[in-house]
Amino acid sequence: RNPPVMQPLMKIETVYHMKFLLRPKKTVEISDGDFLHITDIIRNTLSGEVTLRGIRYQRCNALNGMLERKLNEICLFYEIDIDDPRTPSEQSAIEVPVEKVNFLRHIRRTNLSFPLGRNFAAEQFRSSEEIAAEGGLTARWKYTCKYHSANDRYNNRWLERSLETFSEQECTNGYGVSNAERRFQWRGETIMGGSHVPSLMEGNWTGSQMLTFGDGFCGAGGTTRGAVMAGLKVKWGFDFWENACKTWETNFKDAACYCMPSDKFVRMAQSSSGGEDIKVDILHLSPPCQYFSPAHTVNGVDDEMNTASLYAVLEVVKAVRPRVVTLEQTFGILGAKCRWYFSSVIHMFATLRFSVRWAIVPLSTWGLPQRRHRLIIIGACPGEILPTMPSPTHSESGEGGLKPFVTVNETLSKIPPDADHHDPDRLVFADGREMRPWDGNKILPRAMTTSGGQNYHPSGTRDFTLREYACLQGFPINHAFVGSGIKKQIGNAVPPCVAKVLFKSIKRNLDEADGVVAAQDFVL
C-alpha cells in the first residue's frame, strides 16, 4: 500500500476540483463522510486521473461508543504493520480519487480537555446541522491498530489497538499543553522514580525508591504477587470476598487490606481519612469477568453485580489518581454479545483523558503453563507516557530466541513433597477409575477455572492437588492460601508470573521516562 510515486504516476503541487484549490496540508471531507488531510496529490500521466493521498480522520461517533459523541470532534486513524519500517503516517495514508471530495474543511489538533480548544464558535451558526456541515473540526485522539503483517491486516487479525491523546508537539500551534502540566492537573505532584521514597532511620536508608501499587478486586493476590516480583511497592488491595482477603492479608502483611466492595472503597478514599494513603503510581483492576466469558451461557445470580463492578472502574480510578492503570479481563468481552461493555470501559478511560492500549494475549507466551487468552488493557493518565504491551517471553519450541513454553511436568517437578495443600495420594480417582493420560511435557490443554477447568494430572489417575493448581496458575511455592474455597481463589486469580511480565515492562517504561537507572531484577 502507498508505494513510492513512479512513472506513469507523478506528484503535482495543486489541483482544482469544483471551486476548490487543493494542495498538500489542506483537509477535505470525502463522500463517505470521513476526512482526508492531504499529503500528496498524484496524477496518472497516461489517464489523467488525479488521486489524493493522505491521513484519514473519522468522527468520534464512528468508534462504537469508545469516545464521547461531541459535535465536530474527530479522531486520527492509523493502521500499522509491524514488519513495515515506514512511519505510521506513511503506512496509514489512504488514496481517494479527487472526484470523491465534497468540501474543504479545517482541522485543529489539541490535547486540551473538551470543550477547550474547540474549532468553531457556535454563535456564528444557525444550527448544529450547519456546524456539522461547515464548522471547524477538532481532533483530540489518535486511534492505532497494529498488525504483524499486511496479510494479517487484510484478514483483520489485529495484534494490538490503542487510543491516545496528542502530545504537545503534535498539536496545532497554541493549542497544546505540556505533559508535566497535564499530569499535574490530573494528580498533583508526581515523584519521578516512584512515590515510595526511603527514609533515613538511625543513619541507614530503609530501602530504595519504588513505584507504588494498589490492587483493586485483588482476590487471593495473584496480581499483587506479580507486582512484588516485578519490584513494586504494594500499598493496598481491596476485595469483597472475605476468604480471598484472608489469603491476601496473610501474604502481604506490610500492606493494607480493605475487605469491602468497590463503592465502599471509593467512599473511604474520597473521605478525609483516605487521600494520599490511597494514591498510587500503578493501579490494577480485575473486576469479576464470569459474565463476559464465552463459557457463560446461563444467567447467574451474580451477573448484575459483576457487570456493575465493571462500571466501578471509573470511580476507583478517579479516587486513586494513578499514573498508570492496568486491567485484565476475559477476551469474551470483545465478542458481539458484550462488545458494548468493552466500549464502555474504553469510554470511561477516555472521559478522564487517559490514553489506552489493549491486546488479547496468549498467556503461555508470558510464561504461564496453560492455554489461556486474556484481554490486557494498559491506561496512562493525562501527560504520562503510554507503556508498551510486553513482548512475548516464551514460544512453543523456543523459536525467535525466546524461552520454550513452560510445561506442566516442568512446573510440577518444582513442588517439594512437603508443600502445603499437596497430598497427591488423597486425590487418586475412586474405584481404580482412570482418565485418558495426556502429555505433561506440554502446557495445560485447558484454561484453569474456579472449579479446575476439567483439568487433571497427566497420568490420568488423579486430580491435581491445590498446590499443583496454584503452581499451574503461576503462583510461587511460598504463596500461602487460607480459608475456604481455595480452588476458587486460585482459579479467579490473575497468574502472578503473567503479572510480573506486565509490571516489569511498565516499570521499565516509567523508569526510562523518569530518568531512573535500571536496578537488578527482584527475586523471590
C-alpha positions in Angstrom: 0.0 0.0 0.0 1.1 3.6 -0.7 4.0 2.6 -2.9 6.6 5.3 -4.0 5.3 7.5 -6.7 6.8 6.3 -10.0 6.0 6.6 -13.7 3.4 6.8 -15.1 2.4 8.5 -11.8 3.8 11.9 -10.7 3.3 14.3 -7.8 1.7 17.6 -8.6 1.6 20.7 -6.3 -2.1 21.7 -6.7 -5.3 20.7 -8.4 -8.6 22.5 -8.9 -11.7 20.5 -8.1 -15.2 22.1 -8.3 -14.4 25.5 -6.9 -11.6 24.3 -4.5 -7.9 24.7 -4.9 -6.4 21.6 -3.3 -2.8 21.3 -2.1 -0.9 19.2 0.5 -1.6 20.2 4.1 -5.2 21.0 3.3 -8.1 18.9 4.6 -11.1 17.8 2.7 -14.4 16.0 3.5 -14.9 13.0 1.2 -18.1 11.3 0.0 -18.2 8.6 2.8 -18.3 11.3 5.5 -14.6 10.8 6.5 -11.9 13.5 6.3 -8.6 13.4 4.5 -5.6 15.5 5.4 -3.7 15.7 2.1 -0.1 14.7 2.0 0.3 14.2 -1.8 -1.6 14.9 -5.0 -0.8 12.3 -7.6 -1.6 12.4 -11.4 -1.6 9.5 -13.7 0.2 10.9 -16.8 -1.5 8.2 -19.1 -5.1 8.5 -18.0 -5.1 12.0 -16.5 -6.7 10.7 -13.3 -5.9 12.6 -10.1 -5.7 10.9 -6.7 -5.3 12.4 -3.3 -3.1 10.6 -0.7 -3.3 11.5 3.0 -4.2 10.7 6.6 -7.8 9.7 7.4 -9.9 11.2 10.2 -13.3 10.0 11.3 -16.0 11.5 13.5 -15.7 10.2 17.1 -19.2 8.8 16.9 -17.9 6.2 14.5 -15.9 4.4 17.2 -18.7 2.2 18.6 -19.1 4.3 21.7 -15.5 4.4 22.8 -15.3 8.2 22.6 -17.9 10.8 23.6 -20.3 11.8 20.8 -19.5 15.5 20.5 -20.2 17.8 17.6 -17.3 18.0 15.1 -15.0 16.1 17.3 -12.9 13.7 15.1 -10.2 11.1 15.5 -7.0 10.4 13.5 -6.7 6.8 12.3 -3.5 4.8 11.9 -3.1 1.2 10.6 0.4 -0.1 11.2 2.2 -3.3 10.0 5.0 -4.3 12.4 7.1 -5.6 9.5 6.8 -2.2 7.6 9.7 0.1 8.6 7.9 3.3 7.4 6.4 5.9 9.7 2.8 5.5 10.9 1.8 8.4 8.6 3.4 6.9 5.6 1.9 3.4 6.2 -1.6 4.6 7.1 -2.1 7.0 4.2 -5.2 6.3 2.1 -5.8 7.3 -1.5 -9.1 8.6 -2.9 -10.0 9.9 -6.4 -10.3 13.7 -6.4 -13.9 13.3 -7.5 -14.7 11.9 -4.0 -14.0 15.4 -2.5 -17.1 17.2 -1.2 -15.8 20.2 0.8 -12.8 21.8 2.2 -12.6 21.6 6.0 -10.3 22.8 8.7 -8.8 20.6 11.5 -7.3 21.8 14.8 -5.3 19.2 16.8 -5.3 19.8 20.6 -4.7 17.9 23.9 -6.9 20.3 25.8 -9.9 18.9 27.6 -13.3 19.3 25.9 -14.7 21.9 25.2 -11.4 23.9 25.4 -9.7 24.4 22.0 -12.9 23.8 20.1 -12.6 24.8 16.4 -15.8 26.7 16.0 -17.9 29.4 17.7 -21.4 28.1 18.0 -23.0 31.5 17.9 -21.8 32.0 14.4 -24.0 29.2 13.1 -27.8 28.8 12.9 -28.0 25.1 13.8 -26.0 22.1 14.8 -26.5 20.7 11.3 -24.8 23.8 9.9 -21.9 23.4 12.3 -21.6 19.7 11.3 -21.5 20.6 7.6 -19.4 23.7 7.7 -17.8 24.3 11.2 -14.2 23.6 12.1 -13.2 20.2 13.2 -11.3 19.3 16.4 -9.0 16.3 16.8 -8.1 15.2 20.3 -7.4 11.5 19.7 -5.4 9.1 17.5 -6.6 5.5 17.1 -3.9 2.9 16.1 -4.4 -0.7 15.0 -1.3 -2.8 14.7 -0.8 -6.0 12.7 2.1 -8.4 12.3 1.9 -8.1 8.5 -0.1 -6.9 5.5 -1.6 -10.4 5.3 -2.9 -10.1 8.8 -4.2 -6.7 8.1 -6.0 -8.0 5.1 -7.6 -10.7 7.2 -8.3 -8.4 10.1 -6.1 -10.3 12.5 -5.1 -7.4 14.7 -2.3 -7.6 17.2 -2.9 -4.5 19.4 -5.0 -1.4 19.4 -4.6 1.9 21.1 -6.4 5.2 21.6 -4.1 8.1 22.6 -4.2 11.8 23.2 -1.8 14.1 21.3 1.4 15.3 22.7 2.1 19.0 22.8 4.4 18.7 19.8 1.6 17.0 17.7 -0.9 19.8 18.5 -1.8 22.8 16.4 0.5 25.7 17.5 -1.0 27.4 20.6 -3.4 24.5 21.4 -1.1 22.1 23.2 -0.3 21.7 26.9 2.9 20.1 28.2 2.9 16.6 29.7 4.0 17.9 33.0 1.2 20.3 33.3 -1.4 17.8 32.2 -0.2 15.2 34.7 -0.2 17.8 37.5 -3.8 18.8 36.7 -4.8 15.1 37.0 -2.9 14.0 40.1 -1.0 16.9 41.6 2.7 16.3 42.3 4.3 13.2 40.9 7.6 12.0 42.3 9.7 10.8 39.4 11.1 7.3 40.0 8.3 6.3 42.4 6.4 7.8 45.2 7.7 5.3 47.8 10.8 7.2 48.9 13.1 5.6 51.5 13.5 7.3 54.9 16.6 7.8 56.9 16.3 5.9 60.2 19.2 5.6 62.7 21.6 6.7 59.9 20.5 4.0 57.5 18.3 4.1 54.5 15.3 1.8 55.0 15.0 0.8 51.3 15.1 2.0 47.7 12.8 4.3 45.9 10.0 2.3 44.3 6.8 2.8 42.3 3.8 2.2 44.4 1.0 -0.2 43.6 -2.7 -0.8 44.5 -4.7 -3.8 43.6 -8.5 -3.4 43.0 -10.6 -6.6 43.2 -7.4 -8.2 44.5 -8.7 -11.7 45.3 -6.1 -14.0 46.7 -3.3 -11.8 45.5 -2.2 -13.1 42.1 -1.7 -9.7 40.6 -0.2 -8.4 43.9 2.3 -11.2 44.0 3.4 -10.4 40.4 3.8 -6.8 41.3 6.1 -7.7 44.2 8.1 -10.0 41.9 8.4 -7.0 39.5 9.8 -4.7 42.2 6.8 -2.6 43.0 5.9 -1.4 46.5 2.4 -2.7 47.4 0.3 -0.2 49.4 -3.1 -1.8 49.5 -5.6 -4.2 48.0 -9.4 -4.4 48.2 -11.9 -7.1 47.5 -15.4 -8.0 48.9 -14.7 -11.8 49.3 -13.6 -12.4 52.8 -11.8 -15.7 52.2 -9.7 -14.2 49.4 -8.9 -11.2 51.6 -7.6 -13.5 54.4 -5.2 -15.1 51.9 -4.1 -11.7 50.6 -3.5 -10.3 54.1 -1.5 -13.4 55.0 0.9 -12.9 52.2 1.2 -9.1 52.2 1.5 -8.1 55.8 3.1 -4.8 55.2 0.2 -3.5 53.1 -3.4 -2.5 53.9 -6.2 -4.9 53.0 -9.7 -3.4 52.6 -12.3 -6.2 52.7 -15.1 -4.2 51.2 -16.9 -3.7 47.8 -15.7 -1.1 45.4 -18.2 1.6 46.2 -17.3 1.5 49.9 -13.6 1.7 49.0 -14.3 4.7 46.8 -16.2 6.5 49.6 -13.3 5.8 52.0 -10.7 7.0 49.5 -12.7 10.2 49.0 -13.0 10.9 52.7 -10.5 12.9 54.7 -9.1 9.6 56.1 -8.2 8.4 52.6 -6.2 10.9 50.5 -2.5 10.3 50.0 -2.7 6.9 51.6 -4.7 5.6 48.7 -2.9 7.4 45.9 -0.5 5.1 44.0 1.7 5.2 40.9 0.3 2.0 39.3 -3.3 0.7 39.8 -4.5 -2.7 38.7 -8.2 -3.7 38.4 -9.6 -7.1 37.8 -13.4 -6.7 38.1 -15.3 -10.1 38.0 -15.4 -11.4 34.5 -17.6 -14.5 34.5 -20.5 -12.7 32.8 -18.3 -11.8 29.8 -16.7 -15.2 29.4 -17.5 -17.2 26.2 -18.3 -20.1 28.5 -21.0 -18.1 30.3 -24.2 -19.4 28.6 -26.7 -19.4 31.5 -27.6 -16.4 33.6 -26.2 -16.4 37.1 -27.2 -14.9 40.4 -24.1 -12.6 40.4 -24.4 -11.3 36.8 -25.8 -8.0 37.8 -23.1 -7.5 40.5 -20.3 -8.5 38.1 -21.4 -6.0 35.4 -21.8 -3.3 38.0 -18.3 -3.9 39.2 -17.0 -3.2 35.7 -18.6 0.3 35.8 -17.0 0.9 39.2 -13.7 1.2 37.3 -14.2 4.9 36.6 -14.8 5.9 40.3 -11.9 3.8 41.6 -9.5 5.4 39.1 -10.8 8.9 39.9 -10.3 8.2 43.7 -6.8 6.7 43.3 -5.4 9.1 40.7 -2.7 6.7 39.4 -0.1 7.4 36.7 -0.8 4.0 35.0 -3.8 1.6 35.2 -3.8 -2.0 34.1 -7.0 -4.0 33.7 -7.3 -7.8 33.0 -10.5 -9.3 31.6 -11.7 -12.3 29.6 -11.3 -11.9 25.9 -15.0 -12.7 25.6 -15.8 -9.0 26.4 -14.8 -8.2 22.8 -17.4 -10.6 21.4 -20.7 -9.4 19.8 -22.7 -10.1 23.0 -20.5 -8.0 25.3 -18.8 -5.5 22.9 -20.7 -2.5 24.3 -19.3 -3.3 27.8 -15.8 -3.2 26.4 -16.6 0.1 24.6 -17.9 1.5 27.9 -14.6 0.6 29.7 -12.6 2.5 27.0 -15.1 5.3 27.1 -14.6 5.6 30.9 -10.9 6.0 30.4 -11.4 8.5 27.6 -13.6 10.7 29.7 -10.6 11.0 32.1 -8.3 11.8 29.1 -6.4 8.6 29.6 -4.5 7.1 26.7 -5.3 3.3 26.4 -3.7 0.3 24.8 -5.2 -3.2 24.6 -4.4 -6.6 23.2 -5.6 -10.3 23.5 -2.5 -12.1 25.0 -1.9 -15.9 24.9 -0.6 -16.1 28.4 1.6 -19.1 27.6 3.8 -16.5 25.7 4.3 -14.8 29.1 5.4 -17.9 30.9 2.1 -19.5 32.1 1.9 -23.3 31.6 -1.6 -23.3 30.3 -3.7 -22.5 27.3 -5.3 -19.2 28.4 -6.1 -16.0 26.5 -6.8 -12.7 28.3 -7.6 -9.2 27.3 -4.9 -6.9 28.8 -5.6 -3.1 29.0 -3.0 -0.5 29.9 -4.0 3.1 30.5 -1.9 6.1 31.1 -3.1 9.3 32.8 -3.0 12.7 31.0 0.6 13.7 30.4 2.0 10.2 31.1 3.7 8.0 28.6 1.6 5.1 27.4 3.6 2.0 28.3 4.1 -0.6 25.6 2.5 -4.0 25.7 5.1 -6.5 26.8 6.7 -8.7 24.1 6.4 -12.5 24.3 9.0 -14.1 26.6 8.2 -17.7 25.5 7.3 -19.5 22.4 6.2 -23.1 21.8 9.6 -24.5 20.9 11.8 -21.6 21.8 11.9 -20.1 18.4 12.8 -16.5 17.9 15.4 -16.5 20.7 12.6 -16.9 23.3 12.4 -19.4 26.1 10.3 -22.5 25.3 6.8 -22.7 26.8 6.8 -23.7 30.5 5.4 -27.2 30.6 3.1 -28.9 33.1 5.8 -31.5 34.1 8.4 -28.8 34.5 6.1 -26.9 36.8 5.1 -29.9 38.9 8.7 -31.1 39.3 9.5 -28.0 41.3 6.9 -28.7 44.1 8.6 -30.2 47.2 6.8 -33.2 48.7 6.1 -31.4 51.9 4.5 -28.4 50.3 1.2 -27.3 51.9 -2.0 -28.3 50.2 -0.1 -31.1 48.5 -1.1 -34.7 49.2 -1.4 -36.5 45.8 -2.3 -39.8 47.3 -5.6 -38.4 48.6 -6.6 -37.4 45.2 -6.4 -40.7 43.3 -9.7 -41.4 41.5 -12.0 -43.7 43.3 -12.5 -47.4 42.5 -9.5 -47.5 40.2 -11.1 -45.2 37.7 -8.7 -43.6 35.2 -9.0 -40.8 32.7 -7.2 -40.6 29.4 -3.5 -39.9 30.0 -2.0 -36.8 28.3 1.4 -35.4 27.6 2.6 -33.4 30.5 5.6 -32.1 28.5 3.2 -29.5 27.0 1.2 -26.7 28.5 -2.1 -27.4 30.2 -4.6 -28.1 27.4 -7.5 -26.1 29.1 -7.6 -22.9 31.0 -7.7 -23.0 34.8 -11.1 -22.1 36.2 -12.7 -21.8 39.7 -13.5 -25.5 39.5 -10.3 -26.6 37.9 -11.5 -26.4 34.3 -11.8 -30.2 33.9 -8.1 -30.5 34.2 -6.4 -33.5 35.9 -3.0 -35.0 36.4 -1.2 -36.1 33.1 -1.1 -39.7 34.4 -4.9 -39.8 34.2 -5.1 -41.5 37.7 -5.8 -38.5 39.9 -6.8 -34.9 40.2 -4.3 -32.1 40.8 -3.6 -31.0 44.4 -4.4 -27.5 45.3 -0.7 -26.6 45.4 -0.3 -28.1 41.9 -3.3 -26.0 40.7 -1.7 -22.9 42.3 1.7 -23.5 40.6 0.0 -24.2 37.2 -1.7 -20.8 37.7 1.7 -19.2 38.1 1.9 -18.9 41.9 5.3 -19.4 43.6 5.6 -22.1 46.2 5.7 -19.6 49.1 2.3 -18.0 48.4 0.1 -19.2 51.2 -3.7 -19.9 50.9 -6.0 -19.8 53.9 -9.7 -20.0 54.5 -12.3 -21.9 52.4 -12.8 -22.0 48.6 -9.1 -22.3 47.8 -9.6 -23.8 44.4 -11.9 -20.9 43.6 -9.3 -18.4 45.0 -6.7 -19.9 42.6 -9.0 -20.1 39.5 -10.1 -16.5 40.0 -6.6 -15.1 40.3 -4.5 -13.3 37.7 -1.5 -15.5 37.2 1.5 -14.0 39.1 4.0 -15.0 36.5 2.0 -13.1 34.0 1.5 -10.0 36.2 5.3 -10.0 36.8 6.0 -9.7 33.0 3.4 -7.0 32.7 4.6 -4.9 35.6 8.3 -5.3 34.8 7.7 -3.9 31.4 5.6 -1.0 32.7 8.3 -0.3 35.4 11.0 -0.3 32.7 9.0 2.2 30.6 8.3 4.5 33.6 11.9 4.3 34.8 13.2 5.3 31.4 10.7 8.2 31.2 11.7 9.3 34.7 15.4 9.0 34.0 15.9 6.3 36.6 18.9 4.0 36.3 17.7 0.3 36.0 18.3 -1.8 39.1 18.8 -5.6 39.3 15.7 -7.8 39.0 13.8 -8.6 42.1 13.9 -12.3 43.1 11.5 -14.0 45.5 
